[in-house]
Amino acid sequence: MNWLYCNRRSLGLVSIAICIIAWSLELTDLVYVCPYCQAQRTIIGLLGLSLLLPNPRNWINLYFASTTAAFGFFIAAHQHFEGWKKIMFGKFEWGEHWYINPWLLSGCALLLISGLLLLIWATPNTVKRPKLK
């Protein structure tokens, strides 16, 4: 079995931890309030929760994860391409704390959301089917 399939629960827990840490940073006023970021971090946490299910290939979970990820991907892509627009017009600045730049974080969110969704869809189906005689 592939390493990702064996450790999908660990990856789900890591994505939930990312969500919790990001929310705690905002709730303690260590970062600024950003509705784009709120949606993205919540969706990353929800996709992590769906990885923890015994059978993530259940059709209800696939529908929920796909629609949630599509919304998150749209939000992250919109925020990311706003950064590209600033780059093209010469108005882009990394800022003092470059690691919390919205352009960089939305790019990371795009990678996380798409990777988690692909992992959910690629996980082998764990439902035991009866053998036909």
N, CA, C and O of each residue as an XYZ file, in Angstrom:
532
protein
N       0.823     -1.184      0.000
C       0.000      0.000      0.000
C       0.869      1.250      0.000
O       1.983      1.257      0.522
N       0.348      2.268     -0.578
C       1.070      3.526     -0.672
C       1.148      4.201      0.707
O       0.278      4.009      1.557
N       2.200      4.987      0.905
C       2.400      5.674      2.184
C       1.234      6.594      2.512
O       0.813      6.664      3.667
N       0.700      7.308      1.510
C      -0.398      8.232      1.773
C      -1.649      7.512      2.241
O      -2.357      8.004      3.119
N      -1.929      6.345      1.661
C      -3.119      5.614      2.062
C      -2.989      5.102      3.487
O      -3.956      5.108      4.248
N      -1.791      4.660      3.843
C      -1.572      4.130      5.195
C      -1.664      5.223      6.254
O      -2.094      4.967      7.379
N      -1.271      6.410      5.905
C      -1.224      7.494      6.884
C      -2.284      8.564      6.631
O      -2.092      9.723      7.001
N      -3.385      8.191      6.012
C      -4.411      9.206      5.731
C      -5.009      9.763      7.020
O      -5.387     10.934      7.071
N      -5.097      8.946      8.048
C      -5.602      9.453      9.327
C      -4.640     10.465      9.932
O      -5.071     11.466     10.505
N      -3.354     10.214      9.811
C      -2.367     11.176     10.309
C      -2.459     12.489      9.535
O      -2.386     13.567     10.124
N      -2.619     12.397      8.226
C      -2.757     13.613      7.423
C      -4.052     14.354      7.762
O      -4.093     15.584      7.747
N      -5.106     13.597      8.067
C      -6.349     14.227      8.510
C      -6.166     14.967      9.819
O      -6.678     16.074      9.987
N      -5.439     14.363     10.749
C      -5.175     15.023     12.035
C      -4.294     16.255     11.857
O      -4.489     17.256     12.546
N      -3.327     16.195     10.940
C      -2.471     17.353     10.677
C      -3.294     18.496     10.088
O      -3.104     19.652     10.467
N      -4.199     18.190      9.173
C      -5.015     19.256      8.593
C      -5.980     19.854      9.623
O      -6.263     21.051      9.583
N      -6.482     19.030     10.539
C      -7.321     19.553     11.618
C      -6.481     20.438     12.541
O      -6.950     21.481     12.998
N      -5.257     20.029     12.811
C      -4.361     20.840     13.652
C      -4.046     22.175     12.977
O      -3.989     23.207     13.645
N      -3.843     22.163     11.664
C      -3.616     23.417     10.928
C      -4.814     24.335     11.088
O      -4.656     25.535     11.313
N      -6.013     23.775     10.972
C      -7.241     24.555     11.118
C      -7.347     25.154     12.525
O      -7.643     26.339     12.678
N      -7.108     24.345     13.530
C      -7.233     24.812     14.919
C      -6.186     25.876     15.235
O      -6.495     26.887     15.866
N      -4.957     25.651     14.799
C      -3.894     26.631     15.060
C      -4.196     27.950     14.357
O      -4.022     29.019     14.942
N      -4.645     27.883     13.106
C      -4.948     29.112     12.367
C      -6.111     29.867     13.009
O      -6.076     31.093     13.113
N      -7.140     29.135     13.440
C      -8.253     29.806     14.110
C      -7.819     30.415     15.436
O      -8.244     31.516     15.784
N      -6.975     29.702     16.177
C      -6.531     30.249     17.463
C      -5.668     31.490     17.272
O      -5.715     32.401     18.099
N      -4.882     31.545     16.202
C      -4.099     32.749     15.925
C      -5.000     33.950     15.661
O      -4.707     35.065     16.093
N      -6.096     33.712     14.950
C      -7.005     34.826     14.678
C      -7.802     35.222     15.917
O      -8.001     36.408     16.178
N      -8.254     34.234     16.673
C      -9.071     34.544     17.846
C      -8.276     35.222     18.956
O      -8.850     35.899     19.809
N      -6.964     35.043     18.948
C      -6.114     35.726     19.931
C      -5.535     37.024     19.377
O      -4.646     37.615     19.990
N      -6.021     37.463     18.245
C      -5.624     38.718     17.586
C      -4.145     38.781     17.221
O      -3.560     39.863     17.197
N      -3.536     37.633     16.938
C      -2.144     37.628     16.492
C      -2.033     37.861     14.986
O      -0.981     38.271     14.496
N      -3.116     37.599     14.253
C      -3.186     37.902     12.821
C      -4.469     38.686     12.582
O      -5.369     38.710     13.422
N      -4.533     39.320     11.428
C      -5.707     40.136     11.113
C      -6.883     39.259     10.681
O      -6.687     38.122     10.251
N      -8.089     39.781     10.793
C      -9.298     39.050     10.426
C      -9.422     39.063      8.903
O      -9.397     40.123      8.278
N      -9.554     37.889      8.322
C      -9.658     37.749      6.868
C     -10.745     36.733      6.552
O     -10.578     35.553      6.861
N     -11.856     37.152      5.943
C     -12.923     36.194      5.654
C     -12.499     35.108      4.656
O     -12.983     33.979      4.732
N     -11.607     35.438      3.731
C     -11.101     34.414      2.814
C     -10.361     33.326      3.592
O     -10.577     32.131      3.386
N      -9.495     33.768      4.480
C      -8.696     32.822      5.278
C      -9.583     31.989      6.196
O      -9.319     30.805      6.407
N     -10.623     32.593      6.737
C     -11.533     31.859      7.613
C     -12.197     30.712      6.867
O     -12.291     29.595      7.377
N     -12.659     31.000      5.648
C     -13.299     29.951      4.844
C     -12.298     28.856      4.490
O     -12.614     27.669      4.570
N     -11.100     29.255      4.100
C     -10.099     28.274      3.681
C      -9.679     27.369      4.826
O      -9.591     26.153      4.654
N      -9.420     27.945      5.990
C      -8.965     27.109      7.110
C     -10.077     26.202      7.614
O      -9.810     25.084      8.055
N     -11.316     26.667      7.556
C     -12.433     25.819      7.962
C     -12.586     24.641      7.011
O     -12.836     23.518      7.448
N     -12.438     24.889      5.725
C     -12.575     23.821      4.732
C     -11.431     22.819      4.855
O     -11.646     21.619      4.683
N     -10.235     23.285      5.144
C      -9.112     22.371      5.361
C      -9.407     21.462      6.560
O      -9.122     20.265      6.512
N      -9.970     22.017      7.622
C     -10.339     21.214      8.784
C     -11.450     20.219      8.480
O     -11.400     19.078      8.939
N     -12.452     20.638      7.712
C     -13.547     19.732      7.361
C     -13.068     18.586      6.477
O     -13.509     17.448      6.638
N     -12.170     18.883      5.549
C     -11.622     17.810      4.721
C     -10.765     16.860      5.557
O     -10.729     15.657      5.298
N     -10.085     17.401      6.548
C      -9.339     16.541      7.469
C     -10.265     15.629      8.254
O      -9.954     14.459      8.476
N     -11.409     16.167      8.675
C     -12.397     15.334      9.376
C     -12.912     14.214      8.489
O     -13.100     13.089      8.952
N     -13.139     14.514      7.216
C     -13.656     13.466      6.339
C     -12.606     12.404      6.044
O     -12.958     11.280      5.685
N     -11.318     12.734      6.188
C     -10.279     11.708      6.058
C     -10.273     10.752      7.246
O      -9.793      9.625      7.126
N     -10.795     11.181      8.379
C     -10.808     10.335      9.571
C     -11.943      9.315      9.576
O     -11.969      8.422     10.422
N     -12.864      9.438      8.656
C     -13.976      8.490      8.598
C     -13.461      7.089      8.272
O     -12.442      6.945      7.597
N     -14.154      6.064      8.744
C     -13.708      4.696      8.448
C     -13.673      4.398      6.947
O     -12.783      3.692      6.471
N     -14.638      4.935      6.209
C     -14.673      4.746      4.762
C     -14.863      6.108      4.093
O     -15.999      6.531      3.875
N     -13.761      6.806      3.764
C     -13.920      8.119      3.143
C     -14.491      8.051      1.727
O     -14.847      9.084      1.161
N     -14.584      6.849      1.141
C     -15.132      6.710     -0.208
C     -16.642      6.522     -0.214
O     -17.212      6.192     -1.254
N     -17.305      6.725      0.928
C     -18.755      6.693      0.985
C     -19.287      7.802      0.087
O     -18.719      8.894      0.062
N     -20.356      7.549     -0.645
C     -20.824      8.527     -1.623
C     -21.269      9.829     -0.968
O     -21.144     10.897     -1.567
N     -21.786      9.752      0.251
C     -22.182     10.981      0.948
C     -20.945     11.814      1.281
O     -20.948     13.032      1.106
N     -19.906     11.165      1.755
C     -18.675     11.879      2.068
C     -18.019     12.428      0.806
O     -17.496     13.543      0.816
N     -18.042     11.656     -0.283
C     -17.461     12.151     -1.535
C     -18.193     13.399     -2.020
O     -17.563     14.353     -2.477
N     -19.520     13.392     -1.922
C     -20.292     14.564     -2.331
C     -19.990     15.753     -1.422
O     -19.738     16.857     -1.905
N     -20.014     15.533     -0.112
C     -19.744     16.601      0.848
C     -18.338     17.165      0.658
O     -18.157     18.382      0.610
N     -17.347     16.289      0.550
C     -15.962     16.736      0.400
C     -15.759     17.468     -0.923
O     -15.042     18.467     -0.973
N     -16.379     16.985     -1.984
C     -16.198     17.617     -3.294
C     -16.828     19.002     -3.354
O     -16.215     19.939     -3.866
N     -18.042     19.139     -2.836
C     -18.684     20.448     -2.878
C     -17.992     21.432     -1.943
O     -17.841     22.607     -2.276
N     -17.574     20.957     -0.780
C     -16.857     21.818      0.153
C     -15.519     22.251     -0.431
O     -15.147     23.421     -0.340
N     -14.802     21.315     -1.025
C     -13.502     21.639     -1.615
C     -13.656     22.573     -2.815
O     -12.808     23.439     -3.034
N     -14.715     22.410     -3.588
C     -14.934     23.309     -4.731
C     -15.133     24.740     -4.242
O     -14.591     25.679     -4.825
N     -15.902     24.905     -3.181
C     -16.091     26.236     -2.603
C     -14.771     26.793     -2.086
O     -14.442     27.950     -2.345
N     -14.018     25.982     -1.360
C     -12.736     26.430     -0.828
C     -11.736     26.735     -1.923
O     -10.969     27.693     -1.826
N     -11.747     25.918     -2.969
C     -10.838     26.157     -4.081
C     -11.181     27.463     -4.790
O     -10.285     28.200     -5.201
N     -12.475     27.754     -4.934
C     -12.897     29.012     -5.545
C     -12.444     30.206     -4.705
O     -11.919     31.180     -5.246
N     -12.641     30.138     -3.402
C     -12.251     31.229     -2.505
C     -10.738     31.434     -2.539
O     -10.267     32.566     -2.653
N      -9.980     30.350     -2.441
C      -8.522     30.458     -2.441
C      -8.003     30.962     -3.789
O      -7.068     31.762     -3.839
N      -8.609     30.493     -4.878
C      -8.169     30.945     -6.202
C      -8.463     32.430     -6.393
O      -7.650     33.153     -6.968
N      -9.609     32.885     -5.918
C      -9.938     34.309     -6.030
C      -8.922     35.157     -5.266
O      -8.424     36.156     -5.786
N      -8.620     34.761     -4.046
C      -7.652     35.512     -3.249
C      -6.258     35.438     -3.873
O      -5.525     36.428     -3.878
N      -5.898     34.286     -4.390
C      -4.573     34.115     -4.972
C      -4.411     34.965     -6.239
O      -3.368     35.585     -6.441
N      -5.427     34.991     -7.075
C      -5.304     35.765     -8.306
C      -5.450     37.260     -8.074
O      -5.040     38.054     -8.921
N      -6.022     37.660     -6.954
C      -5.952     39.080     -6.574
C      -4.503     39.473     -6.311
O      -4.086     40.584     -6.638
N      -3.742     38.562     -5.723
C      -2.315     38.799     -5.533
C      -1.573     38.881     -6.854
O      -0.690     39.721     -7.027
N      -1.936     37.998     -7.795
C      -1.315     38.061     -9.117
C      -1.654     39.370     -9.821
O      -0.828     39.913    -10.554
N      -2.862     39.879     -9.602
C      -3.238     41.162    -10.200
C      -2.350     42.277     -9.659
O      -1.916     43.153    -10.407
N      -2.082     42.240     -8.355
C      -1.179     43.232     -7.768
C       0.232     43.092     -8.332
O       0.912     44.089     -8.572
N       0.667     41.854     -8.541
C       1.997     41.639     -9.118
C       2.064     42.237    -10.520
O       3.040     42.904    -10.861
N       1.048     42.006    -11.325
C       1.049     42.496    -12.711
C       0.995     44.016    -12.797
O       1.549     44.598    -13.730
N       0.340     44.667    -11.843
C       0.255     46.128    -11.854
C       1.383     46.780    -11.055
O       1.418     48.003    -10.925
N       2.290     45.988    -10.527
C       3.436     46.526     -9.812
C       3.125     47.056     -8.421
O       3.878     47.875     -7.893
N       2.030     46.604     -7.818
C       1.629     47.077     -6.492
C       1.846     46.035     -5.401
O       1.437     46.238     -4.258
N       2.481     44.932     -5.745
C       2.650     43.838     -4.789
C       3.775     44.156     -3.808
O       4.835     44.645     -4.198
N       3.527     43.871     -2.526
C       4.537     44.010     -1.481
C       4.476     42.789     -0.581
O       3.397     42.341     -0.195
N       5.642     42.259     -0.251
C       5.696     41.125      0.657
C       5.325     41.536      2.067
O       4.718     40.750      2.795
N       5.669     42.725      2.463
C       5.390     43.196      3.809
C       6.490     42.788      4.778
O       7.428     42.074      4.424
N       6.348     43.256      5.991
C       7.345     42.971      7.018
C       7.373     41.484      7.386
O       8.438     40.898      7.574
N       6.199     40.899      7.483
C       6.087     39.468      7.793
C       5.661     38.748      6.513
O       4.471     38.522      6.289
N       6.628     38.391      5.683
C       6.334     37.796      4.384
C       5.615     36.457      4.505
O       4.898     36.065      3.584
N       5.789     35.754      5.607
C       5.203     34.419      5.765
C       3.704     34.456      6.031
O       3.057     33.409      5.987
N       3.129     35.628      6.306
C       1.670     35.726      6.428
C       1.087     36.548      5.286
O       0.016     37.140      5.423
N       1.787     36.583      4.170
C       1.289     37.276      2.989
C       0.087     36.511      2.432
O       0.162     35.293      2.264
N      -1.022     37.205      2.143
C      -2.224     36.510      1.663
C      -2.001     35.748      0.358
O      -2.602     34.695      0.147
N      -1.150     36.266     -0.511
C      -0.883     35.588     -1.770
C      -0.202     34.244     -1.527
O      -0.557     33.241     -2.146
N       0.759     34.230     -0.639
C       1.483     33.000     -0.324
C       0.577     31.997      0.406
O       0.577     30.809      0.085
N      -0.183     32.475      1.376
C      -1.050     31.581      2.148
C      -2.190     31.012      1.302
O      -2.575     29.856      1.476
N      -2.730     31.823      0.386
C      -3.800     31.300     -0.471
C      -3.249     30.257     -1.441
O      -3.951     29.306     -1.787
N      -2.008     30.422     -1.881
C      -1.386     29.393     -2.711
C      -1.212     28.089     -1.945
O      -1.436     27.008     -2.489
N      -0.815     28.193     -0.689
C      -0.708     26.994      0.161
C      -2.077     26.364      0.386
O      -2.202     25.139      0.395
N      -3.104     27.191      0.567
C      -4.459     26.658      0.753
C      -4.937     25.935     -0.502
O      -5.603     24.904     -0.406
N      -4.603     26.467     -1.678
C      -4.961     25.791     -2.929
C      -4.333     24.396     -2.982
O      -4.991     23.420     -3.342
N      -3.066     24.319     -2.623
C      -2.384     23.022     -2.631
C      -2.979     22.068     -1.595
O      -3.197     20.893     -1.890
N      -3.243     22.562     -0.391
C      -3.796     21.707      0.655
C      -5.193     21.197      0.311
O      -5.477     20.007      0.453
N      -6.057     22.091     -0.137
C      -7.432     21.695     -0.440
C      -7.468     20.696     -1.582
O      -8.160     19.681     -1.496
N      -6.733     20.969     -2.651
C      -6.744     20.033     -3.782
C      -6.087     18.709     -3.400
O      -6.554     17.650     -3.818
N      -5.014     18.751     -2.614
C      -4.360     17.514     -2.195
C      -5.237     16.673     -1.294
O      -5.290     15.452     -1.443
N      -5.928     17.311     -0.357
C      -6.821     16.557      0.540
C      -7.973     15.935     -0.233
O      -8.350     14.793      0.030
N      -8.535     16.674     -1.182
C      -9.637     16.118     -1.969
C      -9.158     14.951     -2.828
O      -9.840     13.931     -2.929
N      -7.997     15.097     -3.441
C      -7.467     13.987     -4.235
C      -7.189     12.763     -3.370
O      -7.394     11.633     -3.812
N      -6.730     12.976     -2.158
C      -6.487     11.861     -1.249
C      -7.796     11.173     -0.849
O      -7.847      9.948     -0.733
N      -8.836     11.955     -0.643
C     -10.138     11.363     -0.313
C     -10.635     10.511     -1.474
O     -11.123      9.399     -1.269
N     -10.513     11.031     -2.691
C     -10.987     10.290     -3.855
C     -10.104      9.094     -4.183
O     -10.592      8.106     -4.731
N      -8.817      9.160     -3.861
C      -7.892      8.084     -4.220
C      -7.790      6.994     -3.169
O      -7.190      5.949     -3.424
N      -8.358      7.212     -2.001
C      -8.307      6.198     -0.946
C      -9.076      4.962     -1.398
O     -10.198      5.082     -1.892
N      -8.496      3.789     -1.238
C      -9.219      2.577     -1.638
C     -10.505      2.412     -0.838
O     -10.565      2.756      0.343
N     -11.517      1.889     -1.488
C     -12.803      1.653     -0.844
C     -12.648      0.517      0.150
O     -12.192     -0.567     -0.215
N     -13.019      0.747      1.392
C     -12.827     -0.258      2.441
C     -14.081     -1.080      2.725
O     -14.101     -1.867      3.672
N     -15.116     -0.910      1.926
C     -16.342     -1.671      2.131
C     -16.115     -3.093      1.633
O     -15.628     -3.299      0.521
N     -16.469     -4.067      2.457
C     -16.338     -5.471      2.093
C     -17.545     -5.864      1.242
O     -18.688     -5.804      1.695
N     -17.273     -6.260      0.018
C     -18.349     -6.685     -0.876
C     -18.431     -8.207     -0.842
O     -17.403     -8.882     -0.787
N     -19.645     -8.750     -0.874
C     -19.757    -10.217     -0.876
C     -19.230    -10.776     -2.197
O     -19.407    -10.175     -3.257
N     -18.591    -11.915     -2.115
C     -18.056    -12.571     -3.313
C     -19.169    -13.293     -4.020
O     -19.997    -13.961     -3.400
N     -19.178    -13.151     -5.327
C     -20.153    -13.855     -6.143
C     -19.655    -15.265     -6.419
O     -18.464    -15.477     -6.645
N     -20.567    -16.224     -6.400
C     -20.178    -17.619     -6.650
C     -20.440    -17.991     -8.081
O     -20.177    -19.125     -8.482
